[in-house]
Amino acid sequence: MSIKSYASVFLACSMFLLTACSGNGTVPEKDEKESETEQNQVDDTSDSGEESNIGLEDTGDPQNEKDNQPADEESSEAQTPDDEAVIDEKAYTSAEEAAGTLEGYTKIKQTNIDLGHGISGFQEGAAGHEYLSWNEGRWLIRINFPTDPQYTIDGYEEGPDLGRDVVDYLEDHYLPAPNKIGMIEINGFKDHPETVVKWQDGKLIYTITSNSEDPFEALNTAVESNKS
């Protein structure tokens, strides 16, 4: 082999070694930088997650506390509707004192209107009101009704119409037997309807009050109390 051939081989080997050394020096350095970048990203993500969790733990959300309250605490705040008929019992020192609380009780002696079932009542009017009164046994029943139909409770235009329905109802629905007297007062004005049923039992007075437009709710409560 000639000197030129040896020189060519030597030069080729030198270039190969130089290229190999150059590649081994740069690639690992690039891999190390990429590895450091990925590690930093992982660390940043971990730190961010810890900060996020701390923020959630420190947030005292009143809405969550309210939602976690037992249901029975909320239901305990429910109130009885104003128009629901309820029975009240009150004791007095004597039967005479108890009877004195039923103000306006009277026996109707003069009648001018037929209410059916052999019952007659007394009807009179004054200043936009018409009054209808009658007795059934020991009970006095009075109706205060507007003369203008636009102010009447639903279903009735005149007091006698309501009176006849009450008489029909009491024909086969039995009120408690008072000892000694009882009263039913019905206000037929739709803006402030009221039905009050009161009866005496010796020294006791029982009262049922309803603000419903339907007076028969209070009457039915009295009838049901007579069954117990």
C-alpha positions in Angstrom: 0.0 0.0 0.0 1.3 3.4 -0.9 1.8 6.4 1.4 -1.2 8.1 -0.2 -3.4 5.1 0.6 -2.3 5.1 4.3 -3.0 8.8 4.5 -6.5 8.5 3.0 -7.4 5.7 5.5 -6.0 7.6 8.4 -7.9 10.7 7.4 -11.2 8.8 7.0 -10.8 7.2 10.5 -10.0 10.5 12.1 -13.2 12.1 10.6 -15.3 9.1 11.8 -13.9 9.4 15.3 -14.4 13.2 15.3 -18.1 12.8 14.2 -18.8 10.1 16.8 -17.2 12.2 19.6 -19.2 15.3 18.5 -22.5 13.3 18.6 -21.9 11.8 22.0 -21.2 15.2 23.4 -24.4 17.0 22.2 -27.2 14.5 22.4 -26.9 13.7 26.1 -26.8 17.4 26.9 -30.1 17.9 25.0 -31.7 14.9 26.8 -30.6 16.2 30.2 -32.2 19.6 29.4 -35.5 18.0 28.3 -35.5 15.8 31.4 -35.0 18.9 33.7 -37.8 20.7 31.9 -40.2 17.8 32.4 -39.3 17.5 36.0 -39.9 21.2 36.6 -43.3 20.9 35.0 -44.2 18.0 37.2 -43.1 19.9 40.3 -45.0 23.0 39.3 -48.2 20.9 38.7 -47.8 19.3 42.1 -47.4 22.7 43.8 -50.4 24.1 42.0 -52.5 21.1 43.1 -51.5 21.5 46.7 -52.3 25.3 46.7 -55.7 24.5 45.1 -56.6 21.9 47.7 -55.6 24.3 50.5 -57.9 26.9 49.1 -60.8 24.5 49.0 -60.2 23.4 52.6 -60.1 27.0 53.9 -63.4 28.0 52.1 -66.2 27.9 54.7 -69.1 27.9 52.3 -72.3 28.9 54.2 -74.5 27.5 51.4 -72.9 24.0 51.9 -73.5 24.2 55.6 -77.1 25.1 55.0 -77.6 22.3 52.5 -76.3 19.8 55.1 -78.8 20.8 57.8 -81.3 18.1 58.7 -84.6 18.4 56.8 -86.6 18.3 60.0 -85.1 21.5 61.2 -86.6 23.4 58.2 -89.9 21.6 58.5 -90.2 22.7 62.1 -90.7 26.3 61.0 -93.9 25.5 59.2 -96.9 27.4 60.5 -100.6 26.7 60.7 -102.5 28.5 57.9 -104.7 31.4 59.1 -107.9 30.0 57.5 -107.6 26.5 59.2 -110.4 25.9 61.7 -109.1 25.1 65.2 -110.9 24.4 68.5 -110.1 26.4 71.6 -111.3 25.4 75.1 -111.5 27.9 78.0 -112.7 27.3 81.6 -114.5 29.9 83.7 -115.3 30.0 87.4 -119.0 29.5 87.0 -121.5 28.5 84.3 -123.0 31.9 84.5 -119.7 33.6 83.7 -119.2 31.2 80.8 -122.6 31.9 79.4 -121.9 35.7 79.6 -119.1 35.3 77.1 -121.6 34.5 74.3 -122.5 38.1 73.8 -125.6 38.9 71.7 -127.3 35.5 72.3 -131.1 35.8 71.9 -134.2 33.8 71.1 -135.7 35.0 67.8 -139.4 35.7 68.4 -140.2 37.7 65.2 -139.5 36.1 61.8 -140.0 37.3 58.3 -138.2 34.8 56.0 -138.6 31.0 55.4 -135.3 29.1 55.4 -136.7 25.7 54.8 -137.1 22.5 56.9 -139.6 24.4 59.1 -137.0 27.0 60.1 -137.9 30.7 59.9 -135.5 33.6 60.5 -135.4 37.3 60.8 -133.8 39.4 58.1 -132.9 43.1 58.3 -130.5 45.5 56.6 -128.4 48.6 57.3 -125.7 50.5 55.5 -124.5 47.9 53.0 -125.1 45.0 55.3 -127.9 42.5 55.5 -128.3 40.5 58.7 -130.1 37.1 59.0 -130.7 35.4 62.3 -132.5 32.2 63.4 -132.5 29.6 66.2 -132.0 25.9 65.9 -132.6 24.2 69.3 -130.3 26.0 71.8 -128.2 27.5 69.0 -128.4 31.1 67.6 -127.1 31.4 64.0 -126.3 34.9 62.6 -125.1 35.9 59.2 -123.6 39.3 58.3 -123.7 39.6 54.5 -122.9 42.5 52.0 -125.8 43.9 50.0 -123.4 44.4 47.0 -122.7 41.1 45.3 -119.1 42.2 44.3 -118.1 41.9 48.0 -119.7 38.6 48.8 -117.8 35.3 49.3 -117.7 33.0 46.3 -120.8 31.0 45.5 -123.4 33.4 47.1 -125.0 36.6 46.1 -127.4 37.1 49.0 -127.4 36.2 52.7 -130.6 34.1 52.5 -129.0 31.8 49.9 -126.2 31.0 52.4 -128.7 30.8 55.2 -130.8 28.1 53.4 -127.6 26.1 52.7 -126.7 26.2 56.4 -130.1 25.0 57.4 -129.9 22.2 54.8 -126.4 21.2 56.1 -127.6 21.1 59.7 -130.6 19.0 58.8 -128.4 15.9 58.7 -125.1 17.1 60.3 -125.4 17.4 64.1 -123.7 20.1 66.2 -122.7 19.5 69.8 -125.6 20.0 72.2 -124.8 23.1 74.2 -125.2 23.2 78.0 -126.7 25.8 78.0 -126.3 27.9 74.8 -124.3 28.1 71.5 -123.8 30.6 68.7 -122.6 30.6 65.1 -121.6 33.9 63.5 -120.7 34.0 59.8 -119.2 37.0 58.1 -119.9 36.8 54.3 -117.6 39.6 53.2 -114.9 38.1 50.9 -112.2 40.7 52.0 -112.4 39.5 55.6 -114.4 36.3 55.9 -114.8 34.6 59.2 -116.9 31.9 60.8 -117.0 31.6 64.6 -118.7 28.6 66.4 -119.0 28.9 70.2 -120.9 26.7 72.6 -121.1 26.3 76.4 -120.6 23.1 78.4 -121.1 24.1 82.0 -118.1 26.2 83.0 -116.4 25.5 79.7 -116.6 27.5 76.4 -115.5 25.8 73.2 -114.6 28.1 70.3 -113.9 27.3 66.6 -112.6 30.1 64.5 -112.0 30.0 60.7 -111.0 32.7 58.2 -111.9 30.6 55.2 -114.4 31.8 52.6 -116.1 28.5 53.1 -118.1 28.7 56.4 -118.8 25.0 56.2 -115.2 24.2 57.2 -115.8 25.5 60.7 -119.3 23.9 60.9 -117.8 20.5 59.8 -115.1 20.9 62.5 -117.9 21.4 65.1 -119.8 18.4 63.8 -116.8 16.2 63.9 -116.0 17.2 67.5 -119.5 15.9 68.4 -118.6 12.5 67.2 -115.5 12.1 69.4 
